[in-house]
Amino acid sequence: MKTSALTSGGAKTIVARAPKRNDDRVILHFDYDCFYASVLENANPGLKGQPLGVKQKSILATCNYAARAHGVKKLMPIAEAHKICPGLVVLSGEDLTPFRDASKRLWSFLRSHSWSDRAERLGLDEVFLDVTDVIAYNQELLNRNALQDSFFQLSRHDPEKGFSFDATQFFGCIQPSVDPKDLTLLLDNPLCVRLLLASHLAGYLRLKLEEDFGYTSSGGISTNKTLAKLAGSVNKPQNQTTLLTLRDDYVQDFMDGHKLRQIPGIGSRIAQLIEDHVLSISTTPDSRDLEIGTKVTVREVRQYPSMSPDLLERILDRPGSERGSGEKVWNFLHGVDASEVKEASDVPTQISIEDTYMARPLNTPNELMRELRAIATSLVRRMRVDLAVADDPDHSSPASQQDGQPQLRWIAYPRTLRLSTFIRPKPNSTIPENLGRRSRSQPLPSFVLNLKDTSIEAVAERLASEALLPLFRRLHSERQGWNLALINVCVANMVMVARSSETGNGGGAGGARDIGRMFRTQEDKLREWTVYDPTPIAPVLDSTSSSACVTDTNDDVMDIEEVNKEKGVEAVEVVEELIETSDPVAISLDSDADAWEEEDEDESQRCHLCGHIIPIFAILAHERFHSVDD
């Protein structure tokens, strides 16, 4: 909706009405202070208090506050950092394993304090908690006659589990600042009481993070994710801020003071388009000042003549842009965010491995394949850590063990493999820089999910040469000279694998439902109506060996390397993108004249759980069958 207003000259102008904000929820945001450096300091207590930097390649990925006090900054070249701070201790941060492990421990602790189990991780060092129900419960228990001696209950069932606090004042900072006399009156407002209780819960959790785990953090408390995250950045480090949303002008004044690029959900590309329109300029890669994103404020954008969701939609209307972006940005400018805190899950929604090459972009086939192998190795290793568990040796079948050790099994597996790249324009190039990434996806090859007698390196080698390389050449047709500055490989669209009960139900303890039994039974029942080809079954050559092997229809699960097609019964062939060479790197990129031609998409895929070939259109239904208990 729109309203009319008079300008200073008396002319009437149309002003879009601010969107309505919902303040029913209570959201906490936690941001661990200098997380990478803190992990290394906890592993080496002698480093605490010293200026410390964490390097990745030739730059500092981050540094602690002792280093920042000397003028050291993130993303600074290491040589320059040493000149500014000769006593700087620099440790490698290439291996992310210790940081991921620490992040999981802290997240698990915070998650245990959300009764709704809504605990969402944002990267490794940020967590959102939806504590609406926890706060509502304690609001009912609050004794107005003894506010200074209040007790916060952390459990509905154990009244002694909790902590004491003073309910006459907020924990930490509040925004906007309120006079203590006015605060007494504000406590008659139920929303103010909820935010006050939330401030004490956030303070308690931050204290436990420091005392029990050794990590300081900053906190933000408000009624949606955007406001909570922005509030947490006001008084960093090792402090927290509660944003009072009691009045619309409180929220709007808070939002107006931020630069456009600081608002969560407004990325660099969106910010650039809006800023170019507001400033009436047209930036290019060479002329664009990286600091422009810090010049235009929310107030300037919001008060721009005729600014509205429709105008924002037109500004952001570009090929491939998301429909409705204008309304989303308009909401963000007014502190409105209806997005939910995601429910906690032990299984990540996606696993992504990324590396950048800004200082030295990739340009040759050998450089490309070296990095694809390294990224693929990290990806496969992450998948086995995050998505697979060891079978219980007390309940696993002999087939699921090797040398007396339980074998891994998937608790979830991804359906989609995605490759994303970012290309920097070459020096003196007239081609404008594409600020976005280019991506291509395909179904994840089944061999990646093979956990039997296959090393991580062997799987990664096949993944790089048989999947990632074809995806890359679909994105970039040039043989070399790409000026590649970033590679990201991601697996997504997770499917949970259900376990059969230990007491039976026909599934055994070895894994998910046996869909192979269903197919075999179906074949027996339809045998009398089946017309067979009298031609003898020819042996199928194993792709990894020169010897022939004949398919065995009595096996519970047909091996992907042993079965291609059984001539007696009609089947669907698997069409895989294979680079038929013993040296994929040399031939695919250097020698093969047709190496960069477009390939046809797979029409079918083999299920990694039961081995059967399934048409692409039926994959989702087939996987759902596996995920449902007997």
Secondary structure, DSSP 4 states (H G I P E B T S, - for coil): -EEEEE-TTS-EEEEEPPPPPP----EEEEEETTHHHHHHHHHSGGGTTS-EEEEETTEEEEE-HHHHTTT--TT-BHHHHHHH-TT-EEEE----HHHHHHHHHHHHHHHTT-TT-BEEEETTTEEEEE-HHHHHHHHHH--TT-GGGEEEES-SS-TTSEEEE-TTS-SSEEES---HHHHHHHTTSHHHHHHHHHHHHHHHHHHHIIIII---EEEEEESSHHHHHHHHTTT-SS-EEEE--SSHHHHHHHHHTSBGGGSTT--HHHHHHHHHHHHT----TTT--GGGGGTSBHHHHHTSTT--HHHHHHHH--TTPPTTHHHHHHHHHTT---PPPPBP-SS-SEEEEEEE-SSS-B-SHHHHHHHHHHHHHHHHHHHHHHSEEEPPTTT--GGGEETTEEPEEESEEEEEEEEEEEEPPPTT--SPP--S-EEEEEEPPGGGG--SS--HHHHHHHHIIIIIHHHHHHH---SS---EEEEEEEEEEEEEPPPPPTT-TTT-SSSS--HHHHHHHHHHHTGGGPPPP-SPPPPEEPTT-SSEE---TTSSS--TTT-S--TTS--PPP------SS-HHHIIIII-TTTTS--PPPSEEE-TTT--EEEGGGHHHHHHHHHS--
